[in-house]
Amino acid sequence: MASGGSAIRGSRVGAGPMGEQDRGFHADRVKVSYWDALGNETVKYFAASLPEDEIPETIDCPSSGLPAGRDKENPPSVVKLEPYKTHLAYVKERRTEEEAAQLLEDALNQLRARRGTTTSK
């Protein structure tokens, strides 16, 4: 005969003396709606005993990833992010060959001046 655990057969594990009406789906809850800039609504439920100032004003909307606020008429604006630059965009920003040659020449002249030599090409 195999036995395991200390739960009595037919009882619910975790149900304590408080009773289920104090937690879970039987607890009193408040429904709060949040809207993002695209008009998506997200509904969150909070315990009715939670003070109003502890309910957040904004959340991250799971359907769009944008911030969502409790005011439907004035939702938070869409965040303007700097677009990701590809390698090609950085290549286009590189200096021209003439500018690179001039920078190299300036750097060499500074080194020569520090060493005290005046040798040039």
DSSP file with accessible surface (Angstrom, degrees, kcal/mol):
  #  RESIDUE AA STRUCTURE BP1 BP2  ACC     N-H-->O    O-->H-N    N-H-->O    O-->H-N    TCO  KAPPA ALPHA  PHI   PSI    X-CA   Y-CA   Z-CA
    1    1 A M              0   0  233      0, 0.0     2,-0.4     0, 0.0     0, 0.0   0.000 360.0 360.0 360.0 128.0    0.0    0.0    0.0
    2    2 A A        +     0   0  102      2,-0.0     2,-0.3     0, 0.0     0, 0.0  -0.812 360.0 171.7-101.5 136.4    1.4    3.3   -1.1
    3    3 A S        +     0   0  116     -2,-0.4     2,-0.3     3,-0.0     3,-0.0  -0.986   1.5 169.6-139.7 153.3    0.8    6.5    0.8
    4    4 A G        +     0   0   72     -2,-0.3     3,-0.2     3,-0.1    -2,-0.0  -0.987  41.7  19.8-161.5 149.4    2.1   10.0    0.6
    5    5 A G  S    S-     0   0   80     -2,-0.3    -1,-0.1     1,-0.2     0, 0.0   0.023  72.2-103.2  77.5 170.9    1.5   13.5    1.9
    6    6 A S  S    S+     0   0  124      2,-0.1     2,-0.2    -3,-0.0    -1,-0.2   0.296  74.3 122.5-116.7   9.6   -0.5   14.4    4.9
    7    7 A A        -     0   0   63     -3,-0.2     2,-0.3     1,-0.1    -3,-0.1  -0.484  64.5-119.6 -75.8 141.1   -3.7   15.6    3.3
    8    8 A I    >   -     0   0  134     -2,-0.2     3,-2.3     1,-0.1    -1,-0.1  -0.624  41.3 -95.4 -76.8 137.6   -6.9   13.9    4.3
    9    9 A R  T 3  S+     0   0  247     -2,-0.3    -1,-0.1     1,-0.3     3,-0.1  -0.293 110.1  17.0 -58.9 129.1   -8.6   12.2    1.3
   10   10 A G  T 3  S+     0   0   83      1,-0.3    -1,-0.3    -3,-0.0     2,-0.2   0.300  99.4 115.0  92.7 -10.2  -11.2   14.5   -0.2
   11   11 A S    <   -     0   0   62     -3,-2.3     2,-0.5     1,-0.0    -1,-0.3  -0.557  69.6-113.0 -90.5 161.3   -9.9   17.7    1.5
   12   12 A R    >   -     0   0  163     -2,-0.2     3,-1.2    -3,-0.1     2,-0.3  -0.809  27.0-127.7 -95.5 125.8   -8.5   20.6   -0.4
   13   13 A V  T 3  S+     0   0  125     -2,-0.5     3,-0.1     1,-0.2    -6,-0.0  -0.540  92.9  21.1 -71.0 130.9   -4.9   21.3    0.2
   14   14 A G  T 3  S+     0   0   67     -2,-0.3     2,-0.7     1,-0.3    -1,-0.2   0.291  83.6 128.6  97.1 -13.5   -4.2   24.9    1.2
   15   15 A A    <   -     0   0   53     -3,-1.2    -1,-0.3     2,-0.1    -3,-0.1  -0.686  39.6-179.4 -77.2 117.5   -7.7   25.7    2.4
   16   16 A G    >   -     0   0   37     -2,-0.7     3,-1.0    -3,-0.1     4,-0.1  -0.309  45.4 -76.6-107.6-166.9   -7.2   27.1    5.9
   17   17 A P  T 3  S+     0   0  144      0, 0.0    -2,-0.1     0, 0.0     3,-0.0   0.680 117.6  72.2 -69.3 -16.5   -9.3   28.4    8.6
   18   18 A M  T 3  S-     0   0  109      1,-0.1     3,-0.1     2,-0.0     4,-0.1   0.851  97.4-135.8 -67.4 -33.7   -9.9   31.8    6.8
   19   19 A G    X   -     0   0   21     -3,-1.0     3,-1.1     1,-0.1     4,-0.1   0.026  21.2 -85.9  90.8 156.0  -12.2   30.1    4.3
   20   20 A E  G >  S+     0   0   62      1,-0.2     3,-1.3     2,-0.2     6,-0.4   0.665 115.2  75.7 -75.6 -17.1  -12.3   30.6    0.5
   21   21 A Q  G 3  S+     0   0  121      1,-0.2    -1,-0.2    -3,-0.1     7,-0.2   0.716  90.5  59.4 -68.6 -15.4  -14.6   33.6    0.7
   22   22 A D  G <  S+     0   0   90     -3,-1.1     2,-0.3     5,-0.1    -1,-0.2   0.494 116.3  17.0 -90.4  -4.4  -11.6   35.7    1.8
   23   23 A R  S X  S+     0   0   90     -3,-1.3     3,-0.9    -4,-0.1     4,-0.1  -0.947 100.1  29.6-154.6 172.2   -9.4   35.0   -1.2
   24   24 A G  G >  S-     0   0   58     -2,-0.3     3,-1.2     1,-0.2    -3,-0.0  -0.314 116.1 -21.8  73.2-152.0   -9.6   33.8   -4.8
   25   25 A F  G 3  S+     0   0  172      1,-0.3    -1,-0.2    -2,-0.0     4,-0.1   0.671 134.3  60.3 -70.9 -15.8  -12.6   34.2   -7.0
   26   26 A H  G <  S+     0   0  122     -3,-0.9    -1,-0.3    -6,-0.4    -2,-0.2   0.595  82.5 100.3 -88.9 -10.3  -15.0   34.6   -4.1
   27   27 A A  S <  S-     0   0   25     -3,-1.2     2,-0.2    -7,-0.1    -5,-0.1  -0.427  87.7 -97.8 -74.2 150.2  -13.2   37.7   -2.7
   28   28 A D        -     0   0  134     -7,-0.2    20,-2.3    -2,-0.1    21,-0.4  -0.513  51.1-172.5 -68.2 131.6  -14.8   41.1   -3.5
   29   29 A R  E     -A   47   0A 119     18,-0.3     2,-0.4    -2,-0.2    18,-0.2  -0.890  22.3-139.6-129.2 159.4  -13.0   42.7   -6.4
   30   30 A V  E     -A   46   0A  58     16,-3.2    16,-2.3    -2,-0.3     2,-0.5  -0.967  18.7-138.7-118.0 131.6  -13.0   46.0   -8.3
   31   31 A K  E     -A   45   0A 127     -2,-0.4     2,-0.4    14,-0.2    14,-0.2  -0.782  21.1-174.7 -92.5 127.0  -12.8   46.1  -12.1
   32   32 A V  E     -A   44   0A  10     12,-3.0    12,-2.9    -2,-0.5     2,-0.4  -0.988  10.1-151.9-124.5 127.8  -10.4   48.7  -13.5
   33   33 A S  E     -A   43   0A  25     -2,-0.4     2,-0.4    10,-0.2    10,-0.2  -0.817   8.6-167.5-100.7 140.5  -10.1   49.4  -17.3
   34   34 A Y  E     -A   42   0A   0      8,-2.8     8,-2.9    -2,-0.4     2,-0.4  -0.960   2.5-161.7-123.2 142.9   -7.0   50.7  -18.9
   35   35 A W  E     -AB  41  69A  41     34,-3.0    34,-2.4    -2,-0.4     6,-0.2  -0.976   3.9-152.7-125.7 140.4   -6.7   52.1  -22.5
   36   36 A D  E >   - B   0  68A   1      4,-1.7     3,-1.7    -2,-0.4    32,-0.2  -0.428  41.1 -90.7 -99.6-179.0   -3.6   52.6  -24.6
   37   37 A A  T 3  S+     0   0   36     30,-0.5    41,-0.1     1,-0.3    31,-0.1   0.725 125.1  56.8 -66.6 -21.3   -3.1   55.1  -27.4
   38   38 A L  T 3  S-     0   0  115      2,-0.1    -1,-0.3    39,-0.1    39,-0.0   0.454 120.2-106.2 -88.9  -0.9   -4.3   52.6  -30.0
   39   39 A G    <   +     0   0   54     -3,-1.7     2,-0.2     1,-0.3    -2,-0.1   0.518  67.7 150.1  90.7   5.5   -7.6   52.1  -28.2
   40   40 A N        -     0   0   58      1,-0.0    -4,-1.7    21,-0.0     2,-0.4  -0.534  35.7-144.8 -72.4 135.7   -6.9   48.7  -26.8
   41   41 A E  E     -A   35   0A  99     -2,-0.2     2,-0.4    -6,-0.2    -6,-0.2  -0.869  14.0-171.1-104.3 135.9   -8.7   48.0  -23.5
   42   42 A T  E     -A   34   0A  15     -8,-2.9    -8,-2.8    -2,-0.4     2,-0.5  -0.994   9.9-153.0-123.1 129.4   -7.1   46.0  -20.7
   43   43 A V  E     -A   33   0A  53     -2,-0.4     2,-0.4   -10,-0.2   -10,-0.2  -0.905  13.8-177.9-107.2 127.4   -9.2   45.0  -17.7
   44   44 A K  E     -A   32   0A  90    -12,-2.9   -12,-3.0    -2,-0.5     2,-0.4  -0.938  15.3-144.0-120.4 147.9   -7.5   44.3  -14.4
   45   45 A Y  E     -A   31   0A 121     -2,-0.4     2,-0.3   -14,-0.2   -14,-0.2  -0.935  17.5-176.5-114.0 135.3   -9.1   43.2  -11.1
   46   46 A F  E     -A   30   0A  42    -16,-2.3   -16,-3.2    -2,-0.4     2,-0.0  -0.910  37.6 -89.6-126.6 154.9   -8.0   44.4   -7.7
   47   47 A A  E >   -A   29   0A  47     -2,-0.3     3,-1.6   -18,-0.2   -18,-0.3  -0.362  31.3-132.1 -62.3 138.7   -9.1   43.5   -4.2
   48   48 A A  T 3  S+     0   0   50    -20,-2.3    -1,-0.1     1,-0.3   -19,-0.1   0.787 106.4  60.4 -65.4 -24.8  -12.0   45.8   -3.0
   49   49 A S  T 3  S+     0   0  114    -21,-0.4    -1,-0.3     2,-0.1    -2,-0.1   0.582  80.6 106.9 -79.2  -7.3  -10.2   46.3    0.2
   50   50 A L  S <  S-     0   0   55     -3,-1.6     5,-0.1     1,-0.1    -4,-0.1  -0.537  79.3-113.4 -73.3 129.8   -7.2   47.9   -1.6
   51   51 A P    >   -     0   0   58      0, 0.0     3,-1.5     0, 0.0     4,-0.5  -0.295  22.3-117.6 -61.9 151.2   -7.0   51.7   -1.1
   52   52 A E  G >  S+     0   0  115      1,-0.3     3,-1.1     2,-0.2    -2,-0.1   0.846 112.2  58.9 -60.2 -35.0   -7.6   53.8   -4.3
   53   53 A D  G 3  S+     0   0  141      1,-0.2    -1,-0.3     4,-0.0     4,-0.1   0.639  99.4  58.5 -74.2 -11.2   -4.2   55.3   -4.2
   54   54 A E  G <  S+     0   0  120     -3,-1.5    -1,-0.2     2,-0.1    -2,-0.2   0.561  82.8  93.3 -92.3  -8.4   -2.5   51.8   -4.4
   55   55 A I  S <  S-     0   0    7     -3,-1.1    -9,-0.0    -4,-0.5     0, 0.0  -0.741  87.6-115.8 -82.4 123.8   -4.3   51.0   -7.7
   56   56 A P        -     0   0   53      0, 0.0    -2,-0.1     0, 0.0     3,-0.1  -0.277  12.0-147.7 -65.7 145.4   -1.8   52.0  -10.5
   57   57 A E  S    S+     0   0  120      1,-0.2    13,-1.1    -4,-0.1     2,-0.3   0.793  83.2  27.3 -78.8 -32.7   -2.8   54.8  -12.8
   58   58 A T  E     +C   69   0A  85     11,-0.2     2,-0.3    12,-0.1    11,-0.2  -0.962  63.3 173.7-131.3 151.4   -0.8   53.3  -15.8
   59   59 A I  E     -C   68   0A  28      9,-2.3     9,-3.3    -2,-0.3     2,-0.6  -0.886  42.1 -92.9-139.4 171.8    0.2   49.8  -16.8
   60   60 A D  E     -C   67   0A 128     -2,-0.3     6,-0.1     7,-0.2   -24,-0.0  -0.831  42.7-125.8 -89.1 124.3    1.9   48.3  -19.8
   61   61 A C     >  -     0   0    1      5,-3.3     4,-2.9    -2,-0.6     3,-0.4  -0.553  12.7-152.1 -72.3 123.3   -0.8   47.1  -22.2
   62   62 A P  T  4 S+     0   0  102      0, 0.0    -1,-0.2     0, 0.0   -20,-0.0   0.791  91.5  54.8 -69.6 -22.7   -0.2   43.4  -23.0
   63   63 A S  T  4 S+     0   0   80      1,-0.1    -2,-0.0     3,-0.1   -22,-0.0   0.782 128.9  11.6 -82.7 -25.0   -1.8   43.6  -26.4
   64   64 A S  T  4 S-     0   0   41     -3,-0.4    -1,-0.1     2,-0.2    -4,-0.0   0.579  89.1-126.6-124.9 -17.3    0.4   46.4  -27.8
   65   65 A G  S  < S+     0   0   57     -4,-2.9     3,-0.1     1,-0.3    -2,-0.0   0.482  70.2 123.5  81.2   0.6    3.2   46.9  -25.3
   66   66 A L  S    S-     0   0   31     -5,-0.2    -5,-3.3     1,-0.1    -1,-0.3  -0.534  73.8 -90.0 -89.5 161.0    2.4   50.6  -25.0
   67   67 A P  E     - C   0  60A  34      0, 0.0   -30,-0.5     0, 0.0     2,-0.4  -0.445  43.4-158.1 -67.7 143.4    1.6   52.4  -21.7
   68   68 A A  E     -BC  36  59A   0     -9,-3.3    -9,-2.3   -32,-0.2   -32,-0.3  -0.981   5.5-162.7-126.6 138.6   -2.1   52.3  -20.9
   69   69 A G  E     -BC  35  58A   6    -34,-2.4   -34,-3.0    -2,-0.4   -11,-0.2  -0.714  29.8-117.9-117.3 169.8   -3.9   54.7  -18.6
   70   70 A R  S    S+     0   0   60    -13,-1.1     2,-0.8    -2,-0.2   -37,-0.1   0.657  91.4  86.5 -81.9 -15.7   -7.3   54.7  -16.7
   71   71 A D        -     0   0   72      3,-0.3     3,-0.3   -14,-0.2    -2,-0.2  -0.765  59.3-166.9 -90.6 111.6   -8.6   57.8  -18.6
   72   72 A K  S    S+     0   0  122     -2,-0.8    -1,-0.2     1,-0.2    -3,-0.0   0.872  86.5  50.4 -67.5 -36.1  -10.2   56.6  -21.8
   73   73 A E  S    S+     0   0  145      1,-0.3    -1,-0.2   -38,-0.0    -2,-0.1   0.774 121.2  33.0 -73.9 -26.0  -10.5   60.1  -23.3
   74   74 A N  S    S+     0   0  120     -3,-0.3    -3,-0.3   -39,-0.0    -1,-0.3  -0.533  77.7 172.8-129.9  68.9   -6.8   60.9  -22.7
   75   75 A P        -     0   0   44      0, 0.0   -39,-0.1     0, 0.0    -7,-0.1  -0.314  47.3 -82.9 -72.2 160.1   -4.7   57.7  -22.9
   76   76 A P        -     0   0   35      0, 0.0   -39,-0.2     0, 0.0    -7,-0.1  -0.309  54.1-106.8 -59.8 145.5   -0.9   58.0  -22.8
   77   77 A S        -     0   0   96      1,-0.1     2,-0.2    -3,-0.1   -40,-0.1  -0.315  39.6 -87.4 -72.8 161.3    0.6   58.9  -26.1
   78   78 A V        -     0   0   68    -41,-0.1     2,-0.3     1,-0.1    -1,-0.1  -0.481  48.1-114.2 -68.4 132.4    2.5   56.5  -28.3
   79   79 A V        -     0   0   77     -2,-0.2     2,-0.9    -3,-0.1    -1,-0.1  -0.516  21.3-140.7 -71.9 129.3    6.2   56.4  -27.2
   80   80 A K        -     0   0  194     -2,-0.3     2,-0.3    -3,-0.0    -1,-0.1  -0.823  24.9-170.5 -94.5 105.4    8.5   57.7  -30.0
   81   81 A L        -     0   0  144     -2,-0.9     3,-0.0     1,-0.0     0, 0.0  -0.692  30.0-107.7 -96.3 147.4   11.5   55.5  -29.9
   82   82 A E        -     0   0  163     -2,-0.3     3,-0.1     1,-0.1    -1,-0.0  -0.588  46.0-113.2 -68.0 127.0   14.7   56.1  -31.9
   83   83 A P        -     0   0   95      0, 0.0     2,-0.2     0, 0.0    -1,-0.1  -0.309  32.5 -99.5 -65.5 150.7   14.7   53.6  -34.7
   84   84 A Y        -     0   0  207      1,-0.1     2,-0.5    -3,-0.0    -3,-0.0  -0.485  36.2-133.4 -69.3 130.4   17.4   50.9  -34.6
   85   85 A K        -     0   0   71     -2,-0.2     2,-0.1    -3,-0.1    -1,-0.1  -0.759  15.8-144.1 -88.7 131.5   20.3   51.7  -36.9
   86   86 A T     >  -     0   0   77     -2,-0.5     4,-1.5     1,-0.1     3,-0.2  -0.350  29.8-102.9 -82.3 171.2   21.5   49.0  -39.1
   87   87 A H  H  > S+     0   0  134      1,-0.2     4,-2.2     2,-0.2     5,-0.2   0.894 122.5  58.2 -62.0 -36.7   25.1   48.5  -40.0
   88   88 A L  H  > S+     0   0  106      1,-0.2     4,-2.2     2,-0.2    -1,-0.2   0.886 101.5  54.7 -63.7 -35.6   24.4   50.0  -43.4
   89   89 A A  H  > S+     0   0   31      1,-0.2     4,-0.8     2,-0.2    -1,-0.2   0.899 109.5  47.3 -65.0 -38.1   23.2   53.2  -41.8
   90   90 A Y  H  < S+     0   0  126     -4,-1.5     3,-0.5     2,-0.2     4,-0.4   0.877 108.8  54.3 -69.8 -36.0   26.5   53.5  -39.9
   91   91 A V  H >< S+     0   0   49     -4,-2.2     3,-1.4     1,-0.2    -2,-0.2   0.911 104.8  54.4 -63.5 -39.1   28.5   52.9  -43.0
   92   92 A K  H 3< S+     0   0  163     -4,-2.2    -1,-0.2     1,-0.3    -2,-0.2   0.768 104.5  55.9 -67.0 -23.9   26.7   55.7  -44.8
   93   93 A E  T 3< S+     0   0  117     -4,-0.8    -1,-0.3    -3,-0.5    -2,-0.2   0.525  83.6 115.1 -84.9  -6.0   27.7   58.1  -41.9
   94   94 A R  S <  S-     0   0  166     -3,-1.4    -3,-0.0    -4,-0.4     2,-0.0  -0.210  73.4 -98.8 -64.6 158.5   31.4   57.3  -42.3
   95   95 A R        -     0   0  164      1,-0.1    -1,-0.1     2,-0.1     2,-0.0  -0.290  39.3-103.2 -72.8 159.9   33.8   60.0  -43.4
   96   96 A T     >  -     0   0   72      1,-0.1     4,-2.3     4,-0.0     5,-0.2  -0.285  34.2-104.5 -75.4 168.7   35.0   60.4  -47.0
   97   97 A E  H  > S+     0   0  155      1,-0.2     4,-2.5     2,-0.2     5,-0.2   0.877 121.3  53.3 -63.6 -36.6   38.5   59.2  -48.0
   98   98 A E  H  > S+     0   0  143      2,-0.2     4,-2.3     1,-0.2    -1,-0.2   0.915 109.6  47.2 -66.6 -43.0   39.8   62.8  -48.1
   99   99 A E  H  > S+     0   0  101      2,-0.2     4,-2.5     1,-0.2    -2,-0.2   0.910 112.3  50.4 -64.7 -39.3   38.5   63.5  -44.6
  100  100 A A  H  X S+     0   0   44     -4,-2.3     4,-2.3     1,-0.2    -2,-0.2   0.916 110.6  49.2 -65.5 -41.1   40.1   60.3  -43.3
  101  101 A A  H  X S+     0   0   61     -4,-2.5     4,-2.5     2,-0.2    -1,-0.2   0.904 111.2  49.7 -64.8 -39.7   43.4   61.1  -45.0
  102  102 A Q  H  X S+     0   0  107     -4,-2.3     4,-2.5     2,-0.2    -2,-0.2   0.913 110.4  50.0 -66.0 -41.3   43.4   64.7  -43.5
  103  103 A L  H  X S+     0   0   87     -4,-2.5     4,-2.3     2,-0.2    -2,-0.2   0.913 111.6  48.8 -61.5 -42.8   42.7   63.3  -40.0
  104  104 A L  H  X S+     0   0  107     -4,-2.3     4,-2.6     2,-0.2    -2,-0.2   0.925 111.0  49.9 -63.0 -43.2   45.5   60.8  -40.3
  105  105 A E  H  X S+     0   0   55     -4,-2.5     4,-2.4     1,-0.2    -2,-0.2   0.915 110.9  49.5 -63.4 -41.2   47.9   63.5  -41.5
  106  106 A D  H  X S+     0   0   68     -4,-2.5     4,-2.1     1,-0.2    -1,-0.2   0.912 111.3  49.2 -63.4 -42.0   46.9   65.8  -38.5
  107  107 A A  H  X S+     0   0   45     -4,-2.3     4,-2.2     1,-0.2    -2,-0.2   0.916 111.4  49.0 -64.6 -42.3   47.4   62.9  -36.1
  108  108 A L  H  X S+     0   0   54     -4,-2.6     4,-2.6     1,-0.2    -1,-0.2   0.898 109.7  52.0 -64.2 -40.3   50.9   62.1  -37.5
  109  109 A N  H  X S+     0   0   73     -4,-2.4     4,-2.2     2,-0.2    -1,-0.2   0.894 108.7  50.7 -64.1 -38.2   51.9   65.8  -37.4
  110  110 A Q  H  X S+     0   0  116     -4,-2.1     4,-1.9     2,-0.2    -1,-0.2   0.912 111.6  47.9 -65.2 -41.3   50.9   65.9  -33.7
  111  111 A L  H  X S+     0   0   90     -4,-2.2     4,-2.0     1,-0.2    -2,-0.2   0.915 111.5  49.8 -64.4 -42.8   53.0   62.8  -32.9
  112  112 A R  H  X>S+     0   0   51     -4,-2.6     4,-1.5     1,-0.2     5,-1.1   0.890 109.0  52.7 -62.8 -38.2   56.0   64.2  -34.8
  113  113 A A  H  <5S+     0   0   78     -4,-2.2    -1,-0.2     1,-0.2    -2,-0.2   0.881 109.6  48.8 -66.1 -36.8   55.7   67.5  -32.9
  114  114 A R  H  <5S+     0   0  193     -4,-1.9    -1,-0.2     1,-0.2    -2,-0.2   0.870 114.0  45.4 -69.7 -36.1   55.7   65.6  -29.6
  115  115 A R  H  <5S-     0   0  195     -4,-2.0    -1,-0.2    -5,-0.2    -2,-0.2   0.683 109.1-124.2 -80.7 -20.6   58.7   63.5  -30.6
  116  116 A G  T  <5 +     0   0   61     -4,-1.5     2,-0.3     1,-0.3    -3,-0.2   0.515  67.6 127.6  91.7   3.9   60.6   66.5  -32.0
  117  117 A T      < -     0   0   51     -5,-1.1    -1,-0.3    -6,-0.2    -2,-0.1  -0.687  43.1-164.3 -94.4 149.8   61.2   65.1  -35.4
  118  118 A T        +     0   0  135     -2,-0.3     2,-0.3    -3,-0.1    -1,-0.1  -0.033  37.5 141.5-119.6  29.1   60.2   67.0  -38.5
  119  119 A T        +     0   0  101     -7,-0.1     2,-0.3     1,-0.0    -2,-0.1  -0.549  24.3 174.9 -74.7 132.4   60.3   64.2  -41.0
  120  120 A S              0   0   89     -2,-0.3    -2,-0.1     1,-0.0   -11,-0.0  -0.875 360.0 360.0-131.0 172.5   57.5   64.3  -43.6
  121  121 A K              0   0  205     -2,-0.3    -1,-0.0     0, 0.0     0, 0.0  -0.170 360.0 360.0 -65.8 360.0   56.6   62.4  -46.7
